[in-house]
């Protein structure tokens, strides 16, 4: 899948259809599992109880696929985390600006296609190759998992004005030192590292109880969702959607088999040519065409529906772990309270 992930867990989007895997999560779309039958439904139109197809509750499916209530819940937790960080940093003699609470706006599909961002950033590749920095990865935010909220230019600017010695002290207060990292492995190919001391770590302990619980609630659902990718992409509904997407892209002058192929070929060209302005313009053109075709064909909703449909294929042990992660997430939300 064509995504990158920062050390603190933020992914940058490189294609519409990469949503939903490991660090590359398929985020919300207004679609429910085809197997939810006549279950009771909440305000968001999704089943409140376990679905017939998967035996998972709506809350568990939301966390697994980042759909339904998850985008707002994630914003609530991020805001609470930055408030706790700010209080901790103040106690240690440093300034830290709290990220504003920014609830998700627009439809789920509009948020995921995000044509506005594509028109300026494309897939985020030019900035990555030009600067080595993910455009959605601020240095000093509490690193929310998705989207553009959490950017903290004020904090970055504050640190930039400090002396070298004071800046080092600031970062140590925030995240500890180079040896103060914990590693946790999810699956065979994914290991995450995160600070186990400092104000970031303390804020996560306050919300989630233990750092391991924070990591499980944050990363385990992504890893389980990733495990559904092969069966989803082999489904006839998905392959039909890809045929329609290819036709749409050809009509816009682009020939790629999949969105991931488009991103990978662009990355190969960046590695060969460097971050040229001409390549940036072409990246934006491809990314906008990709997003426009995906929105027209409602592909994010198709993919999300398939992920929910195939969630029943998770082994029972994994379902049990997902239930535990959802319980942890729910308790953290209760501790976070209502945003200001």
Phi, psi and omega in degrees: 000148188263077176221160170240158178223137181278171182299334182256016165099004181271134180260148171252137185280132172241351174200151182301319189271006176276352183300133168114000182246142176022250178281000190243073197271137173284116185267191197294145168213153188278072183212146179242166178299142180290349183257020185273357171054226184259030182298154175298146183239146178270190184296333181273004176085005181256158184297138178276328182259186179299144178275151181295327186285320191244344186071009179261145177284166177300321180296320179292320177293323176301313182292321180297317188250004182056045182239184177060238182278352188300315182303317178290317179300320179297320178295322178298313181294321179298315179299316179298320180296316181292328176296317179293320177299316181300317179297317180296315181294324177298318178299332181265007173089018180238156176268141176212118182281135178281130174293134179296149174286119182237094179292153180297142179236162182077175179286159177306317181294320178299320180294322184281321176291316174048061181298328179301315179291322179298326182291340179249328185248349187062233174268001183087006186284319182301314180296321179299314183282334180280325187239343186079009183240135173294130180297340179258026187230079178293149184291326191240015174280172176279011171060063174296160191283333190221154168079190186257355176294158178099356177291135186231066180299328180297317177295318177300316181295323179298314181293322181298334181274350180282157173294164180303318181294315182289325178296320178296320178295322178299310182294327177293321177295325183282315189227009181074195182259184183295337180266000183263043182245146175245143178247142176221134183259134175238114182073194185275337191241359187236120174236131177250151173236146182205155181293140176251359171226168181100173187292328175298312181297318181297321180295322179291323176296320180298321183277318189254351180094305179223151178297323178298323178293320176301313182296319180296312182294331182277319191250330181302312180301323178298317182294318178294320178297322178299326183293346178273352190300314184298315182290326178294313184286346175271350183291144182298327179294322178291314181297326176294320178297323179291324176299316179295322179296317180299318178299317179298316181293321177300320177298339178258008174090018183233135180241101176222149178285322181214164173300323179297321177298320178302312181294318181295320179293322176295319178298321178298322179291323176297319180295327182278316188261338189089176186276075180276158179293322178298320179290326176299316180296321179291320177303314180298317180300315180293316183296320179292318177298316177304309181294321179296315178295318180298318180293317181298321183268000181056040183295320178303322178292322178298314183293318179297317179301319178293320179297319178292321180298321184270001179300335180295343182280352175297137176301154182301325178298321179289322176299321179297318178295323177295320177300317179296318179297321180293321177298317178298313180300317182294319178296321178297320177298319178298320179291328182294325181073196181269131179298153177294000000 
